[in-house]
Amino acid sequence: MKKIFCILLFFSTIVFAHTMWVRIYYSNDFERQILLDRDYDILTGNAQEGYFEYFLDKEVVDELMHLGFRTDILHPDIITYLEATYGHLRIDFGYYYTYAEMVQELDQIAITYPDITHKVSIGQTWEGREIWAMKVSDNANQNEDEPTVLVTGVHHAREPIGTSICIDFINWLVTNYGTNDSATTIVNTDEVWLVPCVNPDGYVFNETYEDPWGGWRKNCRDNNNNGQMDPDYDGVDLNRNYAYQWGYDNNGSSPDPSSDTYRGPSPMSEPEVQAVGELCDSFEFLYAINYHSYGNYLIVPWGYINSWVPSPDSEIYHVMAESMTTYIGVPNNYTWGTAYQTVGYPANGTSDDWLYGEQGLKPKGFGFSPEVGTSFWQGANDTSIIVTHCNENRPMIIFLCLRAASTGVAETDRALPLSNISILPNPVTDRCMVSFNVDHPSEINIKIYDATGRLVLQTGKVQYNAGHNIINMDVRNLCSGVYLVNLNKGEKETIHEKLVILRK
């Protein structure tokens, strides 16, 4: 959402601003789409209860109420809230790590535990800051043939809990190594990489940014090339910049540089995303968990499309997500599902979709995104909140690391040349979606045969990208019955699935 004033004019304008923290409810998909089309900055959402949370000017809230949207006012004036909470008009890092404090903590861990940790820069930001990562393994300075797990924080600059969770897990591993069976197994068997702050520029900007909208979200790309930071126009949403399904539509990301979900000028255009991508290409992570806030969710692919389109490994995701939120440690009881099932909106160009869906340059990796807590800066003035969030998330990371150490390798074999066909809905009435994976760009011909073996419908050869693909099929001209759907790549590679057409 484009801010209503420039940072340079903040203090001359602030006396007139009346920004509210609100929940706007929708009662159906039509109303939800009206809100999504407005491209307001969504703080979080709840698909089950049907609402989005925003910081909005009172005039905008009044307009939405006039249109019939039910509204809950969580706080009537964010300016008053900031002054009462922090004593000034700026979000305070408080007990959260600043970027400098994070670097200092990583340096101290590397000095104290040199045999099982390795601190390395995986790249630099637009403003020249290092993107620091720490590898934890029994021979940390060597690259061994071991299962790999990735943990990241702060793709979005205003979500500091990710840094705290990453640092907490590093400390848990190194201090428990040799005395705790789980920590020892993970360090001896896996290579665990942690990137506590993917977005250093935006993170540092939040240390001084006077902003009643909850803090800066994007990186610090100079979109208008004027040589200075322009909060009304600059920055890219790093979690909309990954190459898989980048720019799939303008609801899951925005082409407008002033939007908080601006996806960038091209896929993987941002040095921060390139750094994560190169790390993933080098170490072929089996699992990744990318921390965000807020909402108390665990989000799984697909993010770019509606919830009723499952990933080819949706059953594996189901078992893992259920275990991570319900059965391990002290259950955090996070609601799990796709972005549309949890926060209520799609998101394309995300890290999880790319980790899982891009299978041409690397094997698939199972990506997860927790949305932690009930606000971005919830623990700034209360360290017990940060401790609670770390405690309720540590078991999820342990679960992924132990799974990688035991059964994870079998789940991440490279995709077959043509694989994972799925048809939804099935049975179908009028239209269905056929999804499949392919290992490199290829021409695919989809053919449908009736029960007698007669060819009744085909697409002809169509070029598809590597990874996961979806095609819409119109079967209204076919009669009720059982059919066979064949996907043909060349003369020899074929996969098939049964299709049932059922009409009243």
VMD Tcl script that draws the C-alpha trace (Angstrom):
set ca {
  {0.00 0.00 0.00}
  {1.42 3.37 -0.91}
  {2.06 5.48 2.14}
  {0.14 8.74 2.26}
  {3.18 10.84 2.99}
  {6.90 10.90 2.38}
  {9.30 10.38 5.25}
  {10.69 13.87 4.72}
  {7.28 15.38 5.40}
  {6.41 13.08 8.26}
  {6.48 15.52 11.15}
  {4.60 18.26 9.30}
  {1.85 15.83 8.44}
  {1.59 13.54 11.44}
  {-0.69 15.82 13.43}
  {-3.38 15.36 10.80}
  {-3.02 11.59 10.38}
  {-5.48 9.32 12.13}
  {-4.35 5.80 11.45}
  {-6.30 2.89 12.88}
  {-5.41 -0.76 13.51}
  {-8.44 -2.60 12.16}
  {-9.88 -5.92 11.12}
  {-12.00 -5.77 7.99}
  {-14.28 -8.79 7.58}
  {-15.46 -10.35 4.31}
  {-18.39 -12.72 4.06}
  {-17.67 -14.30 0.66}
  {-15.05 -14.54 -2.08}
  {-16.53 -11.53 -3.91}
  {-15.97 -9.27 -0.89}
  {-12.54 -10.76 -0.29}
  {-11.58 -9.94 -3.87}
  {-12.76 -6.33 -3.46}
  {-10.33 -5.96 -0.56}
  {-7.49 -7.70 -2.41}
  {-8.00 -5.48 -5.46}
  {-7.44 -2.40 -3.30}
  {-3.88 -3.58 -2.57}
  {-3.86 -2.35 1.02}
  {-0.90 -3.57 3.07}
  {-2.25 -6.73 4.73}
  {-0.65 -7.23 8.14}
  {-2.20 -10.69 8.54}
  {-5.44 -12.45 7.73}
  {-7.66 -15.27 8.89}
  {-9.38 -17.33 6.21}
  {-11.45 -19.31 8.72}
  {-12.94 -16.21 10.35}
  {-12.86 -14.16 7.13}
  {-10.87 -11.01 7.86}
  {-7.72 -9.05 7.06}
  {-5.86 -6.79 9.48}
  {-4.63 -3.39 8.32}
  {-3.30 -0.05 9.48}
  {-5.65 2.32 7.64}
  {-6.58 5.98 7.79}
  {-9.93 6.63 9.43}
  {-11.35 7.96 6.16}
  {-10.61 4.65 4.44}
  {-12.17 2.69 7.29}
  {-15.28 4.87 7.13}
  {-15.54 4.24 3.39}
  {-15.31 0.46 3.85}
  {-17.94 0.54 6.58}
  {-20.18 2.57 4.28}
  {-19.76 -0.17 1.67}
  {-21.07 -2.69 4.20}
  {-17.83 -4.27 5.47}
  {-17.95 -5.25 9.14}
  {-15.05 -3.74 11.07}
  {-13.34 -4.32 14.41}
  {-11.19 -1.47 15.70}
  {-8.16 -3.07 17.40}
  {-6.70 0.34 18.23}
  {-8.30 3.64 17.24}
  {-5.07 5.61 16.81}
  {-1.69 4.06 16.01}
  {0.11 7.33 16.80}
  {-1.21 7.24 20.36}
  {-0.34 3.54 20.56}
  {3.28 4.12 19.50}
  {3.77 7.03 21.87}
  {2.27 5.09 24.78}
  {4.24 1.92 24.02}
  {7.62 3.28 22.92}
  {7.63 6.94 23.90}
  {8.14 8.05 20.32}
  {6.70 7.53 16.85}
  {8.96 4.63 15.93}
  {8.86 0.87 16.40}
  {11.55 -0.05 18.93}
  {13.69 -3.18 18.49}
  {13.83 -3.48 22.27}
  {14.61 -7.10 23.15}
  {14.83 -8.12 19.49}
  {18.26 -8.33 17.86}
  {19.34 -5.40 15.76}
  {21.47 -6.30 12.74}
  {24.67 -5.31 14.58}
  {23.68 -7.32 17.65}
  {22.93 -10.33 15.46}
  {26.38 -10.15 13.84}
  {28.01 -9.82 17.26}
  {26.13 -12.89 18.54}
  {27.12 -14.96 15.49}
  {30.75 -13.90 15.91}
  {30.74 -14.96 19.56}
  {29.20 -18.35 18.74}
  {31.76 -18.93 15.97}
  {34.63 -18.15 18.38}
  {33.23 -20.33 21.16}
  {32.31 -23.33 18.99}
  {34.78 -23.31 16.07}
  {34.58 -27.05 15.37}
  {30.81 -27.25 14.82}
  {29.97 -23.78 13.45}
  {31.02 -21.87 10.36}
  {29.99 -18.22 9.82}
  {30.03 -17.09 6.20}
  {28.61 -14.30 4.05}
  {26.40 -15.65 1.27}
  {26.20 -12.28 -0.54}
  {25.75 -8.54 -0.20}
  {22.71 -6.29 -0.30}
  {22.02 -3.24 -2.44}
  {23.63 -1.08 0.24}
  {26.65 -3.38 0.66}
  {25.73 -5.16 3.88}
  {26.72 -8.79 4.32}
  {24.02 -11.45 4.37}
  {25.40 -13.67 7.11}
  {24.75 -17.38 7.42}
  {25.91 -19.92 9.97}
  {26.40 -23.58 9.24}
  {26.15 -26.00 12.17}
  {27.57 -29.50 11.65}
  {30.17 -31.80 13.17}
  {32.73 -30.84 10.53}
  {31.42 -27.37 9.85}
  {34.34 -26.24 7.69}
  {33.92 -29.18 5.31}
  {31.15 -29.92 2.83}
  {30.14 -33.49 3.57}
  {27.60 -35.69 1.83}
  {24.98 -35.20 4.54}
  {21.28 -34.23 4.59}
  {20.75 -30.47 4.54}
  {18.23 -28.18 6.23}
  {17.80 -24.41 5.81}
  {16.32 -21.97 8.36}
  {15.82 -18.29 7.48}
  {14.41 -15.18 9.09}
  {13.48 -11.64 8.06}
  {12.63 -11.84 4.39}
  {10.33 -9.02 5.51}
  {12.20 -6.33 7.43}
  {9.49 -5.67 10.02}
  {9.36 -9.29 11.25}
  {12.24 -9.50 13.76}
  {11.11 -12.70 15.49}
  {12.72 -14.71 12.69}
  {16.18 -13.54 13.70}
  {15.52 -14.44 17.33}
  {14.30 -17.94 16.43}
  {17.34 -18.60 14.21}
  {19.80 -17.46 16.90}
  {17.92 -19.45 19.53}
  {18.17 -22.65 17.48}
  {21.90 -22.15 16.83}
  {22.46 -21.72 20.57}
  {20.32 -24.77 21.33}
  {22.35 -26.94 18.95}
  {25.80 -25.84 20.11}
  {25.09 -25.82 23.86}
  {23.35 -29.21 23.80}
  {25.77 -30.98 21.48}
  {27.21 -34.03 23.20}
  {24.66 -34.04 26.01}
  {21.27 -34.06 24.27}
  {20.56 -36.98 21.91}
  {18.53 -34.93 19.42}
  {21.05 -32.08 19.20}
  {23.94 -34.52 18.90}
  {22.23 -36.52 16.15}
  {21.42 -33.38 14.18}
  {24.95 -31.96 14.41}
  {26.61 -35.30 13.60}
  {24.25 -36.31 10.78}
  {22.99 -33.10 9.11}
  {24.34 -29.86 7.74}
  {22.07 -27.14 9.11}
  {22.31 -23.69 7.54}
  {20.72 -20.68 9.24}
  {20.32 -17.21 7.71}
  {18.92 -15.08 10.56}
  {18.40 -11.95 8.45}
  {17.82 -12.27 4.71}
  {16.99 -8.55 4.44}
  {19.70 -6.55 6.31}
  {19.06 -3.22 4.53}
  {15.38 -3.12 5.35}
  {16.07 -4.37 8.86}
  {18.57 -1.58 9.55}
  {16.22 0.98 7.97}
  {13.62 0.04 10.59}
  {16.02 1.14 13.34}
  {15.41 4.78 12.38}
  {12.22 4.74 10.29}
  {9.42 6.82 11.80}
  {6.40 4.89 10.56}
  {2.93 4.31 12.04}
  {2.27 1.40 9.67}
  {4.22 -1.15 11.69}
  {7.63 -0.78 10.09}
  {9.29 -1.14 6.71}
  {8.62 -4.47 4.91}
  {10.69 -4.47 1.70}
  {14.39 -4.26 0.92}
  {16.05 -0.96 -0.05}
  {16.27 -1.16 -3.83}
  {16.35 2.35 -5.31}
  {13.41 1.93 -7.71}
  {13.37 5.51 -8.96}
  {17.17 5.83 -9.11}
  {17.25 9.12 -7.24}
  {20.11 8.09 -4.97}
  {18.16 8.19 -1.71}
  {15.63 6.11 0.15}
  {12.08 7.02 -0.87}
  {9.57 5.10 1.31}
  {6.74 5.95 -1.06}
  {8.37 4.20 -4.00}
  {11.49 2.17 -3.18}
  {12.03 -1.45 -2.18}
  {11.04 -4.93 -3.34}
  {9.13 -7.57 -1.38}
  {11.76 -10.30 -1.28}
  {9.16 -13.00 -0.72}
  {7.52 -12.14 -4.03}
  {10.78 -12.08 -6.04}
  {11.58 -15.81 -6.34}
  {11.47 -17.21 -9.86}
  {8.81 -19.91 -9.54}
  {5.41 -18.52 -10.68}
  {6.85 -15.00 -10.34}
  {4.15 -12.51 -11.35}
  {1.53 -15.26 -11.75}
  {-1.12 -12.59 -11.08}
  {-1.44 -9.17 -9.49}
  {-3.28 -10.39 -6.40}
  {-0.42 -12.53 -5.13}
  {2.10 -9.77 -5.85}
  {2.10 -6.30 -7.37}
  {3.81 -4.76 -10.42}
  {3.59 -1.33 -8.73}
  {6.85 -0.21 -7.03}
  {4.85 1.75 -4.45}
  {3.08 -1.42 -3.28}
  {4.29 -3.29 -0.21}
  {4.11 -6.50 -2.28}
  {6.06 -5.14 -5.27}
  {7.65 -8.21 -6.87}
  {10.59 -6.40 -8.50}
  {11.42 -5.78 -12.16}
  {12.21 -9.44 -12.90}
  {12.41 -12.80 -11.10}
  {15.42 -13.19 -8.78}
  {16.37 -9.56 -9.49}
  {17.30 -8.84 -5.88}
  {20.77 -9.66 -4.52}
  {19.27 -10.98 -1.31}
  {17.08 -13.49 -3.19}
  {19.98 -14.38 -5.47}
  {22.11 -15.15 -2.41}
  {19.48 -17.50 -0.96}
  {18.97 -19.07 -4.39}
  {22.67 -19.74 -4.87}
  {22.88 -21.25 -1.40}
  {19.97 -23.57 -2.23}
  {21.49 -24.52 -5.59}
  {24.79 -25.35 -3.90}
  {23.51 -27.42 -1.00}
  {20.18 -28.80 -2.33}
  {18.22 -28.47 0.91}
  {15.82 -31.26 1.76}
  {13.75 -29.02 4.02}
  {13.55 -25.29 4.62}
  {11.65 -23.28 7.19}
  {11.35 -19.55 6.47}
  {10.17 -17.48 9.41}
  {7.60 -14.69 9.14}
  {5.04 -12.97 11.35}
  {2.25 -12.87 12.25}
  {-0.92 -14.98 12.76}
  {0.24 -18.29 14.36}
  {0.14 -20.24 11.10}
  {2.29 -22.82 9.34}
  {1.99 -22.18 5.59}
  {2.79 -24.77 2.90}
  {2.70 -24.67 -0.95}
  {1.03 -23.73 -3.10}
  {1.01 -20.04 -2.31}
  {0.41 -18.69 -5.80}
  {-3.05 -20.20 -6.38}
  {-6.27 -21.07 -4.54}
  {-6.24 -23.60 -1.73}
  {-8.13 -26.30 -3.58}
  {-5.16 -26.96 -5.86}
  {-2.89 -29.28 -3.81}
  {0.80 -29.78 -4.39}
  {1.81 -33.17 -5.82}
  {3.16 -34.08 -2.37}
  {0.18 -32.73 -0.44}
  {-0.13 -35.96 1.55}
  {3.49 -35.69 2.73}
  {2.94 -32.03 3.61}
  {-0.22 -33.01 5.50}
  {1.59 -35.56 7.66}
  {4.54 -33.26 8.31}
  {2.49 -30.14 9.08}
  {0.20 -32.09 11.42}
  {3.25 -33.44 13.24}
  {4.98 -30.06 13.42}
  {1.99 -28.26 14.91}
  {0.18 -30.92 16.92}
  {2.22 -33.94 17.95}
  {5.78 -32.87 18.77}
  {7.20 -31.22 21.85}
  {4.68 -28.91 23.47}
  {2.25 -28.44 20.53}
  {2.06 -24.86 19.27}
  {-1.31 -25.64 17.63}
  {-0.59 -23.31 14.72}
  {-3.22 -23.50 12.00}
  {-1.59 -25.03 8.95}
  {-2.45 -24.94 5.25}
  {-1.77 -22.99 2.09}
  {-1.67 -19.20 2.09}
  {-5.26 -19.07 0.86}
  {-6.39 -21.49 3.57}
  {-4.65 -19.61 6.39}
  {-4.12 -15.88 5.81}
  {-6.78 -15.81 3.10}
  {-4.83 -14.41 0.16}
  {-2.52 -15.84 -2.53}
  {1.19 -15.03 -2.74}
  {3.27 -15.72 -5.84}
  {7.04 -15.67 -6.21}
  {7.54 -17.00 -2.67}
  {10.51 -18.88 -1.26}
  {8.46 -21.98 -0.40}
  {6.90 -22.31 -3.86}
  {10.34 -21.85 -5.45}
  {12.04 -24.36 -3.15}
  {9.39 -26.94 -3.88}
  {8.33 -26.14 -7.44}
  {11.63 -25.33 -9.16}
  {13.09 -28.73 -10.01}
  {15.15 -28.00 -13.10}
  {18.28 -26.50 -11.52}
  {18.00 -28.31 -8.19}
  {16.02 -31.09 -6.51}
  {12.76 -30.16 -4.85}
  {12.92 -29.06 -1.25}
  {9.98 -29.04 1.13}
  {9.47 -25.44 2.24}
  {7.44 -24.19 5.20}
  {6.64 -20.66 6.42}
  {5.52 -20.15 10.03}
  {3.73 -16.88 10.78}
  {4.63 -16.27 14.41}
  {2.76 -14.33 17.08}
  {-0.01 -11.73 17.09}
  {1.87 -8.62 15.92}
  {5.20 -7.74 14.27}
  {6.92 -6.26 17.35}
  {5.01 -8.15 20.02}
  {8.03 -8.94 22.19}
  {9.94 -5.67 21.90}
  {9.18 -4.74 25.52}
  {8.66 -8.24 26.91}
  {11.45 -10.77 26.56}
  {9.20 -13.56 27.85}
  {7.15 -13.30 24.65}
  {10.27 -13.86 22.53}
  {11.27 -16.81 24.71}
  {7.78 -18.30 24.30}
  {7.90 -17.92 20.52}
  {11.35 -19.55 20.36}
  {10.21 -22.42 22.58}
  {7.09 -23.12 20.51}
  {9.03 -23.08 17.22}
  {12.19 -24.95 18.19}
  {10.43 -28.38 18.08}
  {9.35 -27.76 14.46}
  {12.96 -27.18 13.39}
  {14.14 -30.19 15.39}
  {11.49 -32.30 13.66}
  {12.71 -31.26 10.18}
  {16.35 -31.86 11.09}
  {15.69 -35.30 12.55}
  {13.50 -36.21 9.60}
  {16.29 -35.17 7.26}
  {18.70 -37.32 9.23}
  {16.48 -40.39 8.89}
  {13.90 -40.44 6.08}
  {14.17 -37.13 4.28}
  {16.55 -38.14 1.51}
  {13.99 -40.40 -0.15}
  {11.51 -37.56 -0.43}
  {13.75 -35.27 -2.44}
  {14.96 -37.37 -5.34}
  {14.95 -35.38 -8.55}
  {11.64 -35.36 -10.33}
  {11.13 -37.96 -13.00}
  {11.21 -36.56 -16.54}
  {7.41 -36.52 -16.44}
  {5.68 -37.16 -13.12}
  {3.13 -36.34 -10.42}
  {-0.03 -36.03 -12.50}
  {-3.05 -34.81 -10.54}
  {-6.58 -33.92 -11.68}
  {-8.90 -31.63 -9.71}
  {-11.77 -31.81 -9.21}
  {-12.28 -35.47 -9.92}
  {-15.13 -36.37 -10.53}
  {-15.65 -33.29 -12.66}
  {-18.72 -31.63 -14.16}
  {-17.50 -29.02 -16.65}
  {-13.85 -28.02 -16.14}
  {-10.87 -29.54 -14.39}
  {-7.23 -28.71 -13.76}
  {-4.49 -31.14 -14.78}
  {-1.21 -30.63 -12.92}
  {2.12 -32.38 -13.49}
  {5.89 -32.04 -13.10}
  {8.49 -32.06 -15.84}
  {12.26 -32.01 -15.31}
  {13.12 -29.48 -18.05}
  {11.23 -27.31 -20.57}
  {9.33 -29.71 -22.81}
  {6.49 -30.09 -25.30}
  {3.60 -32.02 -23.74}
  {0.51 -33.35 -25.48}
  {-2.48 -34.11 -23.26}
  {-4.87 -36.70 -24.67}
  {-8.16 -37.99 -23.23}
  {-9.49 -41.43 -24.19}
  {-12.95 -42.86 -23.44}
  {-13.58 -46.33 -21.99}
  {-13.36 -47.93 -25.46}
  {-9.91 -46.46 -26.10}
  {-11.18 -43.80 -28.54}
  {-9.33 -40.47 -28.52}
  {-11.97 -37.87 -27.65}
  {-9.94 -34.75 -26.78}
  {-6.37 -33.52 -27.01}
  {-4.46 -30.26 -26.53}
  {-1.79 -30.77 -29.14}
  {1.87 -30.16 -28.32}
  {2.32 -27.26 -25.90}
  {5.62 -26.00 -24.43}
  {5.79 -26.14 -20.61}
  {8.40 -24.86 -18.17}
  {10.47 -27.06 -15.89}
  {8.85 -27.85 -12.56}
  {5.19 -27.88 -11.65}
  {2.63 -26.96 -14.34}
  {-1.15 -26.61 -14.43}
  {-3.50 -26.61 -17.42}
  {-7.25 -25.97 -17.42}
  {-9.31 -28.52 -19.38}
  {-12.85 -27.89 -20.65}
  {-14.71 -31.24 -20.77}
  {-18.26 -29.93 -21.16}
  {-18.61 -31.65 -24.55}
  {-17.84 -35.09 -23.11}
  {-20.54 -37.39 -21.73}
  {-20.64 -38.76 -18.19}
  {-18.33 -41.73 -17.79}
  {-14.80 -42.91 -17.05}
  {-11.89 -41.61 -19.14}
  {-8.12 -41.97 -19.26}
  {-5.98 -38.80 -19.35}
  {-2.56 -39.35 -20.95}
  {0.33 -36.89 -20.83}
  {2.81 -37.56 -23.62}
  {6.36 -36.19 -23.80}
  {7.86 -37.37 -27.06}
  {7.26 -40.95 -28.15}
  {8.15 -42.92 -25.01}
  {7.50 -40.83 -21.89}
  {3.84 -41.09 -20.83}
  {1.97 -40.83 -17.57}
  {-1.77 -41.21 -17.11}
  {-4.60 -40.72 -14.62}
  {-8.26 -41.76 -14.50}
  {-10.86 -39.03 -14.96}
  {-14.52 -39.39 -14.01}
  {-17.10 -37.05 -15.56}
  {-20.29 -37.01 -13.55}
  {-23.32 -34.88 -14.36}
  {-26.73 -34.84 -12.71}
}
mol new
graphics top color blue
foreach p $ca { graphics top sphere $p radius 0.5 }
foreach p [lrange $ca 0 end-1] q [lrange $ca 1 end] { graphics top cylinder $p $q radius 0.2 }
display resetview
